[in-house]
Amino acid sequence: MRTLKSTLPELNPPLRTLMGPGPSAIHPRVLEALAKPTVGHLDPSYLELMDRTQDLLRQLFRTDNAMTMAISATGSAGMETCVVNLIEPGDPMVVCVNGVFGGRMADVAERAGAEVTRIEKPWGEVFEPGDLESVLATAKPKVVGIVMAETSTGAAQAIEPISQLVHDAGALLVVDAVTSLGGMPVEVDAWNIDAIYSGTQKCLSCPPGLSPVSLSQRAMEVVLNRKTKVQSWYLDTTMLANYWGSDRVYHHTAPINMTYALYESLRLIFEEGLESCFERHRLNHLALRDGLAAIGIEFAVREEAHRLPMLNAVKIPTGVEDAPLRRALLDRFGIEIGSGLGPFAGQVWRIGLMGHASRSSNVLLLLSALEQLLIEAGLAIEAGSSVAAANAVYVAHGK
Amino acid sequence: MRTLKSTLPELNPPLRTLMGPGPSAIHPRVLEALAKPTVGHLDPSYLELMDRTQDLLRQLFRTDNAMTMAISATGSAGMETCVVNLIEPGDPMVVCVNGVFGGRMADVAERAGAEVTRIEKPWGEVFEPGDLESVLATAKPKVVGIVMAETSTGAAQAIEPISQLVHDAGALLVVDAVTSLGGMPVEVDAWNIDAIYSGTQKCLSCPPGLSPVSLSQRAMEVVLNRKTKVQSWYLDTTMLANYWGSDRVYHHTAPINMTYALYESLRLIFEEGLESCFERHRLNHLALRDGLAAIGIEFAVREEAHRLPMLNAVKIPTGVEDAPLRRALLDRFGIEIGSGLGPFAGQVWRIGLMGHASRSSNVLLLLSALEQLLIEAGLAIEAGSSVAAANAVYVAHGK
């Protein structure tokens, strides 16, 4: 057994500008909320806060679903919640895979006992209804899973046309909105989504730790008519419904302070207004795009219409070393951007403009820093060109 | 679709003295840590913090287990982690049930596909080795689960003699230490525990949100030699080991700020010293016990040696209404205590003296308030008698 250390270092995390795939920049008001005094998980004030938080989550998801709440764990647990509640052993499920998170959903589904059929598309591309038609006819899935905002590639998947097809085939639709929620329109009711999950650490400007989820009435009927218990006690929505619903039956001890943070992050979004918030994400993406174009950096997603505004996956210029450049961004400028995953490792950087990180000051800072480091790496770049191009976008939009 | 609210109320949680079964009082330094600036989950500073946190968790669990870490969810997810990693469908498991949390472990095990044999004891009692002998011989379990500190009854289970028996029978031992860890000795290596879990919101003086767990080398060999994948992707220790270990392979986005809080709470414990911390919990329990005895309130656990110091389950005096009294404690004095669960509902109150809540000022405040409310309820109690009895304990111990 080790002996006790005589002194334990103080906690002094460095100040970072978080522009990776998440966690993203936290709004100062959210950090303040996080440190408010803890109350009990059945305190009248907390029950009221849960109601208000649920109500705001419904407005953010654009749904009237009763079963809308935050799972007491991070986004991947939200994915697992949607899958394990809907799937019983032997159920057929189709999962659309064009990046890490589609692949993860297939893995989660197999662990839940689903007979999984994967539909694959190259990384950086998205699914068209035609890609699913024949598989839906042969696999006859109970559930179809798809990622709206593939954080590993920056690809934006249109949900509505897929949803139509899935429901025509008699299946339920599960959507990953971890990176999209709060940064672009997510229309749960209008798009007829049956189960959806997100995370707090992306466009909600809140630390990681909770996963907002919503399940439709139709999905909950499937859950309530299961032949077997949900395999996860912790993620069983029938029990969670008794705590988040009017009965307030004790299930687990809710992460009180994280709920404070989530509530404050939702307040910030609705104070700004959903439309303005989405517009801000769009504009900063355009400014970044033009800035990067000025120094010859291309997006991993070829089609402009398929690019996410909040997650910009871009190709690493030839002759530039991935890890040393990211490390220099971090050490010299305090900026974090993300590396590529899987086949994109060493090929792609992921630049997040999510929530509170989606600001012109961040775009200009990153471009200034990146330009300098690329010039030092020997690339033929005109100093100041990326910043000038980005500024031109802001000016053109009257900002 | 509802229309947007024009004004959203500010977050203003009331100040409570948390003396229930958890969440317990949070130390101010832990709340400060929670609000420190967020960094990325692969930031060099965060990886270093994970190492330091793991090291302190090993010291707290009194183990050299490599697989010691915090699960990114609350205590019940820690329970699920231990069970689903060790159990494959059809595996026999014995669960000792003498309260809510033993029952929960049996439920979790059944959902994981275990053939569960329950050994039951009345609520408020504990298990002797003789209670397990014949069942171990007939059920031949792969895993035995037991609760060290049954939060629903306040009973303290001795682990060492049970562990001997379980290992003689060739089984692995899973221990629930949610309420005990940090408030009384928990000796993972000396007691030969194979898998153990806890929560941050009890004796660690930290908000709910993380679940410290530790698995022995023997347990990890069982996990690594499974025939089937762990049913939960989120709780799969083989993947978590790659993130918490030296490889740092991305699994899920860790709840950064909760790790800050956990680290600070561990620093506080080791600054005080483990032995002093346990002694403080013991002393405040004795003072509370004598104070309650002076006003005729009895413990639900008859045997003194089987009472937890940090969770005092006491019988509600005849003629006193449960919910109105607890509500008066909350509304007039700002004190939260816990209600009884299951067969103890309406019969028992649960008074927590956990971590930062285990202070003489809390004991004296609660006794003063409770005494007053019981007098108002018509009980023949001498005003000041409970406080005097508690103070006598502190004086006798030179405090």
Interface residues (C-beta under 8 A of the other chain):
Chain A: M1 R2 L4 K5 L8 P9 L11 N12 P13 P14 L15 R16 L18 G20 G22 P23 A25 I26 L31 E32 A33 L34 A35 K36 P37 T38 V39 G40 H41 D43 P44 S45 Y46 L49 R52 D55 L56 R58 Q59 R62 D64 S72 A73 T74 G75 S76 A77 E80 R104 D107 V108 E110 R111 A112 D189 G199 Q201 P207 P208 G209 K229 V230 Q231 S232 W233 Y234 Y250 H251 H252 T253 A254 P255 I256 N257 M258 Y260 Y263 E264 L266 R267 F270 E271 G273 L274 L330 E336 L341
Chain B: M1 R2 L4 K5 L8 P9 L11 N12 P13 P14 L15 R16 L18 G20 G22 P23 A25 I26 L31 E32 A33 L34 A35 K36 P37 T38 V39 G40 H41 D43 P44 S45 Y46 L49 R52 D55 L56 R58 Q59 R62 D64 S72 A73 T74 G75 S76 A77 E80 R104 D107 V108 E110 R111 A112 D189 G199 Q201 P207 P208 G209 K229 V230 Q231 S232 W233 Y234 Y250 H251 H252 T253 A254 P255 I256 N257 M258 Y260 Y263 E264 L266 R267 F270 E271 G273 L274 L330 E336 L341
